[in-house]
């Protein structure tokens, strides 16, 4: 008997399982289903039965019924070969809860808009309101004092009446908590390549309404569980918890996880009933439960589950809960507040945004295992390469824009040789080029890059003299620290982030060599020799700054565009000469500064449309196209923090690391674009454009861990962008593929390729100019 016919017979036999009398007959629409080897669905009056070819030599079985309108996982089992079935879960249900609040725009975003002389009206507030960094919709505490940090970053306490944004503190009526309510009357089953998608409409979750979805992937024990729901309300911010509940407690039931010190912990569910879920500060965002020879783990999307924060402290992304009646629950969750040990950052807990009418994905991944919970966790970790950015031959792994205050901390310690834990945490994640930024607060300009009228008053000049002396001293420590901690396998670049700089928005500078510079005082030349520091540049405007970066072969990148202190940028300066300069490399991107739960690509709304718009801005100019560079936003980090979950990386095509005394080879690669941006799970080791005109094609080699969702080709003609999405649902987890995608290059001036998986993880190459 063939494998497909054997699977079909097995499915038909199991569909006759007797369900409890309270079960309802729910008809499944099977019109989108196509039987395939190793992926079979059968629907009858007893419910829906799925069987699939799982990990090598294993078969999975999932039977779902509907009881009183609610879904019931009647059976979730595994077996190896033709052996006996091992039940993993029986008579369990999805466990969902949501907490929602009101989204507000922040003062941090409003400051550059004001300096751009834009009216703070409903139109401009609405444009950026979903993209804050400093917002905490569930925090009802009295706001910090205005003026000083963080009071100058949070939403305005007085509100913005003309834009319909209320003030602070937040009202109790803004916050709603709800558990899922199910009113299911039907289901649909459809085939999508090498997967099955099962939808159960009829889910109410607070202000959200939608469906419950299960996705089964052939070739793996991975299952994706989602509530896919919409809201019609405006300015919704929310968090969700997701998992399974109703698991029966047996004598050998246990919950297992590793703590942030990487030590194994477990709980055998023999204590009291829990009044609420128990947060677990579990390493790698992973928890597993086990009994009777089977285990199942739960974990969130490794990156889309996180909004941007100033720290990466693990606040407990997993939970268990012992319920009354001898059952328990487990899954993934988010805190309602930032870690209480970091009071400074309590207002920096922005949650997910939910644009009205968009499909919000409330995802939890489940992984089945024959054996111990620890094994389930170990196998689940493979999807994130053990939370390590995988090494690629011929590439170095770079991340930029860490606010670790390296120079000040080394100065305070009294030696550049002190080993900061940040270096160890990031190196352990597989990063071998780190560009921490010293924050450079300038005083000649406002947030838009316009000069301040009183910058040269006697009092202001005195303050600037003091700041200049301090800035040069800090640079000296940064240079010494980078040399002390760099070697042939690990490179530290002492970079800088300019606040209130002459170019508008925030400005990152990465130098090819150690460079000393400060603000230009009245009567000073643009550069001179200093007795201690040698050549020192004095910057008094955009011309001085650009002259310096050209002479020293530095690159400029705008961090977090269209949000934070770069709100309104780079749009406001796209036509200025310095923006077209080859040394102005592009912008820094990471997700979460306005993460929306509907995003299928990390940073879907803010980052990738901007990258393609910038390619069109440059298309008709004889200058390089702009590039995207990975950035973090995190301050000091410790081993045990979620460094991997919080930031992307840039893979740089470079055989070996240069010396910290001269990183020109690295700068040249960043300028020419032989790099790709990645969340870590998807990599693009090679990319090229072959042919031309109607015979052009994109050729890219892609590798991935989670099942791939789609690849895409973007092209632009200098005015508009065309996006072509190619589904990749027929490709299994842990694969590699050479994509050859034809496209018509006539009239097109640039092209870009990207690949994305089922957890919204992905990678993109840099835009490539097409032959004219």
C-alpha positions in Angstrom: 0.0 0.0 0.0 1.4 3.4 -0.9 2.1 6.0 1.8 -0.7 8.3 0.6 -3.3 5.5 0.6 -2.2 4.2 4.0 -2.5 7.7 5.5 -6.0 8.1 4.0 -7.2 4.8 5.4 -5.8 5.8 8.8 -7.6 9.1 8.7 -10.9 7.5 7.7 -10.6 5.1 10.5 -9.9 7.7 13.1 -12.7 10.0 12.0 -15.1 7.6 13.8 -13.7 8.5 17.2 -16.7 9.0 19.6 -16.9 12.6 20.9 -18.8 13.8 23.9 -22.5 14.1 23.5 -22.3 17.8 23.8 -20.2 18.1 20.6 -21.9 19.9 17.7 -22.0 19.0 14.1 -20.0 21.7 12.4 -19.7 21.5 8.6 -16.3 22.3 7.2 -16.1 23.9 3.7 -13.5 21.6 2.0 -13.7 23.3 -1.4 -10.2 24.8 -1.0 -8.7 21.5 0.1 -6.7 19.3 -2.2 -5.5 15.9 -1.0 -1.7 15.5 -1.1 0.7 12.9 0.0 1.6 13.4 3.6 -1.1 16.0 4.2 -4.7 14.8 4.6 -7.9 16.2 6.0 -11.2 14.5 6.6 -14.4 16.3 7.9 -17.5 14.6 9.2 -20.1 15.0 11.9 -17.6 14.2 14.6 -15.2 17.1 13.6 -12.1 17.5 11.5 -9.2 15.1 11.4 -5.8 16.1 10.0 -2.8 13.7 9.5 0.5 14.9 8.2 4.0 13.8 7.6 5.9 15.5 10.3 9.7 15.4 11.2 11.6 12.6 9.5 9.9 9.3 10.1 7.1 10.8 12.2 3.4 11.3 11.6 1.2 13.9 13.3 -2.5 13.7 14.0 -4.8 16.5 15.0 -8.5 16.1 15.6 -10.6 19.2 16.3 -14.3 19.3 17.3 -16.7 22.1 18.3 -18.5 21.9 21.6 -21.1 24.5 22.5 -19.6 26.7 19.8 -16.1 26.4 21.2 -13.2 24.6 19.6 -11.8 21.5 21.3 -8.5 19.8 20.4 -9.8 16.3 20.9 -6.5 14.6 20.0 -3.0 15.8 19.1 -0.7 12.9 18.8 2.6 11.7 17.2 3.9 8.4 16.2 7.2 7.1 14.7 6.9 5.0 11.6 4.1 2.5 12.0 4.4 2.4 15.8 1.7 3.3 18.3 0.4 6.8 18.6 1.6 8.8 21.6 -1.0 11.4 22.8 0.6 14.8 23.2 -2.6 16.8 24.0 -6.1 15.6 24.6 -9.4 17.5 25.1 -7.6 20.9 25.3 -8.6 24.3 24.0 -6.9 27.4 22.7 -6.2 29.9 25.5 -6.4 33.6 24.5 -6.6 36.9 26.4 -6.1 40.4 25.3 -5.6 43.7 27.1 -6.1 46.9 25.2 -5.5 50.6 25.7 -5.4 53.9 23.7 -2.5 54.8 21.4 -1.0 58.3 21.8 1.6 60.2 19.8 4.6 61.2 21.9 6.4 64.5 22.6 9.5 62.8 21.1 7.7 62.6 17.8 6.0 66.0 18.1 9.3 68.0 18.7 10.7 67.6 15.2 7.3 68.2 13.6 7.1 71.5 15.6 10.6 72.5 14.5 9.6 71.7 10.9 6.8 74.3 11.5 4.1 71.8 10.8 0.8 72.3 12.5 0.1 69.9 15.3 -3.4 69.2 13.9 -5.3 66.0 13.4 -3.8 65.4 9.9 -0.2 65.4 11.1 -0.9 63.7 14.4 -2.8 60.9 12.7 0.0 60.4 10.2 2.5 59.4 13.0 0.3 58.4 15.9 0.6 54.7 15.3 4.5 54.8 15.4 5.5 55.9 18.8 8.5 54.7 20.9 7.6 56.4 24.2 4.1 55.3 24.9 2.7 53.0 27.6 -1.1 52.6 27.0 -1.7 50.5 30.2 0.3 52.7 32.6 -2.0 54.8 34.8 0.7 56.4 37.0 1.2 60.1 37.2 3.4 61.1 34.3 7.0 62.3 35.0 7.7 66.0 35.1 7.8 67.8 31.8 11.1 69.0 30.4 13.7 66.5 31.7 14.0 62.9 30.4 11.8 61.0 30.1 9.1 63.7 30.5 10.2 65.3 27.2 9.6 62.0 25.4 6.2 60.7 26.6 2.8 61.8 25.2 1.9 65.4 26.2 0.2 65.3 29.6 -2.1 68.2 28.4 -3.3 66.1 25.5 -3.9 67.3 22.0 -7.6 68.3 21.9 -7.5 69.4 18.3 -6.4 65.9 17.3 -8.7 64.0 19.6 -5.8 62.8 21.8 -6.6 62.9 25.6 -4.0 63.9 28.2 -2.3 62.0 31.0 -2.6 60.2 33.3 -4.6 57.5 31.5 -8.1 56.8 32.6 -9.3 53.4 33.8 -12.0 53.4 31.1 -9.3 53.3 28.4 -8.2 49.9 29.4 -10.1 46.7 28.6 -9.3 43.1 29.5 -11.0 40.2 27.8 -10.8 36.4 27.3 -11.8 34.8 24.0 -15.4 33.9 23.5 -16.2 31.4 20.8 -19.4 31.2 18.8 -18.2 28.9 16.0 -20.8 27.6 13.5 -18.5 26.4 10.7 -15.0 26.0 9.4 -13.0 26.1 6.2 -10.0 23.9 5.2 -7.7 25.0 2.4 -4.5 23.7 0.9 -1.6 26.1 0.5 1.3 24.3 -1.1 2.8 22.1 1.6 0.5 23.2 4.3 -3.1 23.1 5.5 -4.9 26.1 6.9 -8.0 25.5 9.0 -10.2 28.5 10.0 -13.0 28.6 12.6 -14.9 31.9 12.3 -16.7 33.2 15.3 -14.1 34.5 17.8 -14.8 37.5 20.0 -11.8 38.9 21.9 -12.7 42.2 23.6 -12.9 44.8 20.9 -11.6 42.3 18.3 -13.7 39.9 16.2 -12.4 37.2 13.9 -11.4 33.6 13.6 -9.3 30.9 15.1 -6.7 29.5 12.7 -4.5 26.4 12.7 -1.7 25.9 10.2 -0.2 22.5 9.7 3.2 22.3 7.8 4.2 19.1 6.1 7.7 17.9 7.1 7.8 19.4 10.6 6.2 19.0 14.0 5.6 22.7 14.1 2.0 24.0 14.3 0.9 27.6 14.2 -2.1 28.7 16.2 -3.6 32.2 15.6 -6.5 34.3 16.4 -6.9 36.5 13.3 -9.2 39.4 14.2 -10.1 43.0 13.4 -11.3 46.0 15.3 -13.2 49.0 14.0 -12.2 51.2 16.9 -9.6 53.9 16.4 -6.2 54.1 18.1 -6.2 50.7 19.6 -3.0 49.5 21.3 -3.0 46.0 22.8 -1.1 42.9 24.1 -2.2 39.3 23.9 -1.5 36.0 25.7 -1.9 32.8 23.7 -1.5 29.1 24.4 -3.5 26.0 25.3 -5.7 25.3 28.3 -7.6 22.3 29.7 -4.7 20.0 29.7 -5.4 17.2 32.3 -3.0 16.9 35.1 -1.6 13.4 35.4 0.8 12.0 37.9 3.8 12.7 35.6 2.7 16.0 34.2 5.4 18.7 34.3 6.2 22.2 33.0 9.8 22.8 32.0 11.9 25.8 31.0 15.3 27.2 31.3 15.8 30.4 33.4 17.8 33.4 32.3 20.9 31.8 33.8 20.4 28.9 31.4 19.5 26.5 34.2 16.8 24.0 33.8 13.6 24.5 35.9 10.4 22.5 36.2 7.1 22.5 38.0 5.0 19.3 38.5 1.7 21.1 39.1 1.2 19.7 42.6 0.7 23.1 44.3 -2.3 25.3 44.7 -4.6 26.4 42.0 -3.3 29.7 40.4 -5.6 32.7 40.5 -3.9 34.0 37.3 -1.2 33.0 34.9 2.3 32.6 36.4 4.8 34.5 34.3 8.0 32.7 33.5 11.3 34.5 32.7 12.2 31.6 30.4 15.3 31.7 28.3 14.7 31.9 24.5 11.0 32.6 25.0 10.3 28.8 25.3 8.3 26.7 27.7 7.3 23.0 27.3 4.9 20.6 29.0 5.3 16.8 29.2 3.5 13.7 30.3 3.3 10.0 29.2 6.2 10.1 26.8 5.2 13.2 24.8 5.9 16.9 25.1 4.8 20.1 23.4 6.5 23.5 23.5 5.1 27.0 23.0 6.9 30.0 21.8 6.0 33.3 20.1 7.3 34.7 16.8 10.8 35.5 17.8 10.8 39.1 16.7 7.3 40.3 15.7 6.2 39.6 19.3 8.3 42.5 20.5 7.9 46.3 20.4 11.0 48.4 20.7 12.3 49.1 24.2 15.4 50.8 25.7 16.3 47.6 27.4 16.2 43.9 26.5 15.5 42.5 30.0 13.4 39.3 29.9 10.1 40.3 31.6 8.6 36.8 31.3 7.3 35.8 27.8 5.8 32.5 28.8 3.3 31.3 31.4 1.7 28.3 33.0 -1.5 28.3 35.1 -2.9 25.5 37.2 -6.7 25.8 36.9 -9.5 24.3 39.0 -10.8 20.9 38.1 -7.4 19.2 37.6 -6.3 21.0 34.4 -3.7 23.5 33.5 -2.7 26.0 30.7 0.6 27.2 29.2 1.7 29.5 26.5 3.2 32.9 25.6 2.4 36.3 27.1 3.6 39.9 27.4 3.7 42.0 30.5 1.4 44.9 31.0 4.4 47.1 32.1 8.1 47.4 31.7 10.4 45.6 34.2 9.8 47.3 37.6 13.5 47.3 38.3 13.9 50.0 35.6 11.7 52.8 36.6 13.2 55.2 34.1 11.7 53.2 31.3 8.2 52.6 32.6 6.7 55.0 30.0 8.5 53.0 27.2 6.1 50.1 26.8 4.2 50.8 23.7 2.3 47.5 22.9 1.1 46.5 19.5 -0.9 48.8 17.3 -4.1 47.8 15.6 -5.1 49.9 12.6 -8.8 49.8 12.1 -9.9 47.0 9.8 -6.6 45.3 9.6 -6.2 41.6 10.4 -4.2 41.3 13.6 -2.2 38.1 14.0 -2.2 36.8 17.6 0.3 33.9 17.0 1.7 31.2 19.2 3.8 28.4 17.7 3.5 24.8 19.1 6.1 22.1 18.6 5.3 18.4 19.3 8.0 16.0 20.5 8.2 12.3 21.3 10.1 12.3 24.6 11.1 14.9 27.2 10.1 18.5 27.5 13.8 19.5 27.4 14.1 17.8 24.0 11.0 19.7 22.7 12.7 23.0 23.8 16.0 22.0 22.2 14.3 21.2 18.8 12.2 24.3 19.0 15.4 26.3 19.4 16.5 25.2 16.0 14.1 27.6 14.4 16.2 30.5 15.7 19.5 28.7 15.4 19.7 28.6 19.1 19.1 32.4 19.2 22.4 32.8 17.4 22.8 34.7 14.1 24.2 31.9 11.9 27.7 32.4 10.4 27.9 32.5 6.7 31.2 31.9 4.8 32.5 35.2 3.4 30.3 37.3 5.6 30.6 39.2 8.9 27.6 39.8 11.1 27.1 43.4 12.1 24.7 45.3 14.4 24.7 49.0 15.0 23.2 51.7 17.2 23.5 50.2 20.7 23.2 52.9 23.4 25.5 51.1 25.8 27.5 54.2 26.8 30.7 52.3 26.3 33.0 55.3 26.7 31.4 56.7 29.8 31.3 53.3 31.5 35.0 52.6 30.7 35.9 56.0 31.9 34.0 55.4 35.1 35.8 52.1 35.5 39.1 53.8 35.0 40.4 51.6 32.2 39.6 50.8 28.6 40.4 47.2 29.3 37.4 46.5 31.5 35.2 43.8 29.8 31.7 45.1 29.5 29.0 42.4 29.7 27.3 43.9 26.6 30.2 42.7 24.5 29.9 39.1 25.8 26.1 39.1 25.3 26.2 40.3 21.7 29.2 38.1 20.8 27.3 35.1 22.2 24.5 35.9 19.8 26.8 35.5 16.8 27.5 39.2 16.2 31.1 40.1 15.5 30.9 43.7 14.4 29.3 46.0 17.0 28.8 49.7 16.5 27.8 51.3 19.8 26.8 54.9 19.6 27.8 57.7 21.9 24.9 60.2 22.1 26.1 63.6 20.9 23.6 66.3 22.0 24.4 69.5 19.9 23.3 73.0 20.7 23.5 75.0 17.5 20.4 73.5 15.8 16.9 72.4 16.5 15.3 69.1 15.6 14.8 70.1 12.0 18.4 71.1 11.4 17.8 74.8 11.5 20.2 77.0 13.5 19.0 78.4 16.8 19.0 82.2 17.0 20.8 82.5 20.4 23.4 79.8 19.8 26.3 82.3 19.8 25.3 84.3 22.8 28.1 84.7 25.4 26.4 82.3 27.8 25.7 79.7 25.1 29.3 79.8 23.8 30.5 79.2 27.3 28.3 76.1 27.6 29.4 74.9 24.2 33.1 75.2 25.2 32.5 73.0 28.2 30.5 70.5 26.1 33.3 70.5 23.4 35.9 69.6 26.0 33.8 66.8 27.4 32.9 65.5 23.9 36.6 65.1 22.9 37.4 63.3 26.1 34.5 60.9 25.6 35.7 60.2 22.0 39.2 59.4 23.4 37.7 56.7 25.7 35.6 55.3 22.8 38.6 55.0 20.6 40.7 53.3 23.3 37.8 51.0 24.2 37.3 49.8 20.6 41.0 49.0 20.3 41.2 47.2 23.6 38.3 44.9 22.8 38.7 44.3 19.1 40.6 41.4 17.6 40.7 39.4 14.4 37.2 37.9 15.2 35.5 40.7 16.9 35.3 44.4 16.0 34.0 47.4 17.8 33.3 50.6 15.9 33.0 53.8 18.0 30.0 55.4 16.3 28.0 58.5 17.2 24.4 59.5 17.1 23.8 63.3 16.7 20.7 64.8 18.4 19.7 68.2 17.0 22.3 68.0 14.3 22.6 70.2 11.2 21.2 67.6 8.8 17.7 67.3 10.5 16.4 64.3 12.4 18.9 62.1 14.1 22.2 61.3 12.4 24.4 58.3 12.9 28.1 58.5 11.9 30.4 55.5 11.4 34.0 56.6 10.9 36.6 54.6 8.9 39.3 55.9 11.3 39.3 57.5 14.8 38.1 61.1 14.3 37.8 63.9 16.9 35.4 66.7 16.3 33.2 69.2 18.1 30.9 72.2 17.6 32.4 75.2 15.8 32.8 78.3 18.1 32.8 81.8 16.8 36.1 82.6 15.1 37.2 78.9 14.9 38.4 77.4 11.6 36.8 74.2 10.3 39.7 72.1 11.5 42.9 72.6 13.5 45.5 70.6 15.4 44.9 69.9 19.1 47.9 69.3 21.4 46.3 66.1 22.8 44.0 64.8 20.1 45.7 65.8 16.9 43.4 66.9 14.1 40.1 68.2 15.4 37.2 69.2 13.2 34.9 72.0 14.2 31.5 71.6 12.8 29.3 74.7 12.3 26.8 73.5 9.8 25.9 70.9 7.2 28.8 71.9 4.9 31.4 71.4 7.7 29.9 68.1 8.6 29.8 66.8 5.1 33.3 68.0 4.4 34.5 66.0 7.5 32.8 62.8 6.5 34.1 63.0 3.0 37.7 63.6 4.1 37.5 60.8 6.7 35.4 58.5 4.5 32.7 58.2 7.1 29.1 57.1 6.3 26.0 58.8 7.6 22.8 56.9 8.3 19.5 58.1 9.7 18.3 56.0 12.6 14.6 55.2 13.2 13.2 57.3 10.3 9.7 58.6 10.5 9.6 58.1 14.2 11.2 59.3 17.5 13.4 62.3 16.8 13.4 61.5 13.1 9.7 61.9 12.7 9.1 63.8 9.4 12.5 62.7 8.1 14.1 61.9 5.8 11.2 63.2 3.8 11.8 66.8 4.9 15.4 66.8 3.5 15.2 64.4 0.5 15.8 67.3 -1.9 18.8 68.8 0.0 22.2 68.3 -1.6 23.8 66.5 1.3 21.1 63.8 1.3 22.2 62.8 -2.2 25.9 62.7 -1.2 27.3 59.1 -1.5 28.5 59.4 2.1 24.8 59.7 3.2 24.3 55.9 3.1 20.6 55.6 4.0 18.8 54.7 7.2 18.8 52.3 10.1 15.9 49.9 10.5 14.5 47.7 13.2 11.0 46.7 13.9 8.8 47.7 16.8 8.8 51.5 16.8 5.1 51.3 16.0 4.8 47.5 15.5 1.4 46.6 14.1 0.0 43.2 14.8 -1.1 42.9 11.1 2.4 43.1 9.7 3.5 40.1 7.6 7.0 41.6 7.3 8.9 43.0 10.2 8.6 46.8 10.1 6.1 46.4 7.2 4.5 49.8 7.5 7.4 52.1 8.2 10.7 50.6 6.8 10.2 48.9 3.5 8.0 51.5 1.8 10.6 54.1 2.8 13.5 52.1 1.4 11.7 51.8 -2.0 10.6 55.4 -2.0 14.2 56.4 -1.4 15.3 54.3 -4.4 12.8 56.3 -6.5 14.1 59.6 -5.1 17.7 58.6 -6.2 16.7 56.8 -9.4 17.4 59.7 -11.8 20.5 61.0 -10.0 24.0 59.9 -10.7 24.6 58.8 -7.2 24.4 55.4 -5.3 21.0 54.2 -4.2 20.3 54.4 -0.4 21.0 51.4 1.8 19.3 50.0 4.9 21.4 49.2 7.9 20.3 47.1 10.9 20.1 49.0 14.2 19.2 48.3 17.8 18.0 50.9 20.3 19.0 49.0 23.5 21.1 50.4 26.3 23.3 48.2 28.4 22.8 44.5 28.0 23.5 41.5 30.2 23.8 37.8 29.4 20.3 36.5 29.8 18.7 39.5 28.2 16.8 38.8 24.9 19.5 40.3 22.6 18.4 38.1 19.8 14.7 38.8 19.9 15.1 42.6 20.0 17.3 43.5 17.0 18.2 42.6 13.4 21.7 42.3 11.9 23.4 43.2 8.7 25.4 40.5 6.9 28.4 42.2 5.4 30.3 40.5 2.5 33.8 40.7 3.9 36.3 37.9 4.2 37.9 39.1 7.3 37.7 41.9 9.8 39.8 45.0 9.4 41.8 46.6 12.2 39.9 49.1 14.4 42.6 51.6 13.4 41.2 51.6 9.9 38.0 50.0 8.9 37.9 51.4 5.4 37.3 47.9 3.8 34.1 47.7 5.9 33.0 51.2 5.0 33.5 50.5 1.3 31.3 47.4 1.5 28.6 49.3 3.3 28.7 52.0 0.6 28.6 49.6 -2.3 25.7 47.6 -1.0 27.2 44.1 -0.7 25.2 43.5 2.4 21.8 42.2 3.4 19.5 43.0 6.4 18.2 40.0 8.3 16.3 39.0 11.4 18.5 35.9 11.5 16.2 33.1 10.5 16.3 34.0 6.7 19.5 34.6 4.9 20.3 35.5 1.3 23.9 34.4 0.7 23.9 35.5 -3.0 21.9 37.7 -5.2 22.3 39.0 -8.8 20.3 40.4 -11.7 20.8 38.5 -14.9 19.8 39.7 -18.4 18.1 42.9 -19.3 14.9 44.3 -20.7 12.1 41.8 -21.0 14.6 39.0 -20.4 15.8 40.2 -17.0 15.6 38.0 -14.0 16.5 38.0 -10.3 18.6 35.1 -9.1 18.9 34.7 -5.3 19.9 31.8 -3.1 17.9 31.8 0.1 18.1 29.6 3.3 15.5 29.6 6.1 14.4 27.8 9.3 10.7 28.5 9.8 8.6 27.5 6.8 9.0 30.2 4.1 5.9 32.3 3.4 6.8 34.3 0.3 9.6 36.1 -1.6 9.1 39.4 -3.3 10.7 41.5 -6.1 10.3 45.3 -5.9 11.0 47.4 -8.9 10.8 51.2 -9.4 10.8 53.6 -12.3 11.7 56.7 -10.4 8.1 57.6 -9.5 6.3 54.4 -8.5 7.1 51.0 -7.0 5.9 47.7 -8.3 5.8 44.8 -5.9 5.5 41.2 -7.1 4.9 38.6 -4.4 5.8 34.9 -5.1 4.3 32.4 -2.7 6.7 29.9 -1.2 4.2 27.8 0.7 5.3 24.6 -1.1 8.8 24.8 0.5 9.3 23.0 3.8 11.0 24.2 7.0 14.8 24.3 7.2 15.4 24.6 3.5 17.4 26.3 0.8 16.4 27.3 -2.6 17.7 29.1 -5.7 15.1 31.5 -6.9 15.1 32.6 -10.5 12.4 35.1 -11.0 11.9 36.7 -14.4 10.8 40.3 -14.6 10.4 43.0 -17.3 13.1 45.6 -16.6 12.0 47.9 -19.4 11.4 51.3 -17.9 12.6 50.1 -14.5 15.6 51.8 -12.8 16.2 49.6 -9.7 15.2 46.3 -8.2 15.2 44.8 -4.7 14.6 41.2 -3.5 13.4 40.0 -0.1 12.2 36.8 1.5 9.9 36.3 4.5 8.8 33.3 6.6 5.6 32.4 8.5 6.7 34.3 11.6 7.3 37.5 9.7 11.0 37.0 9.9 13.0 37.9 6.8 15.9 39.3 4.9 16.3 41.9 2.2 19.1 42.7 -0.1 20.0 46.2 -0.9 18.4 48.0 -3.9 20.3 47.4 -7.1 20.4 50.0 -9.9 19.5 48.6 -13.3 21.4 49.4 -16.5 20.2 52.5 -18.2 
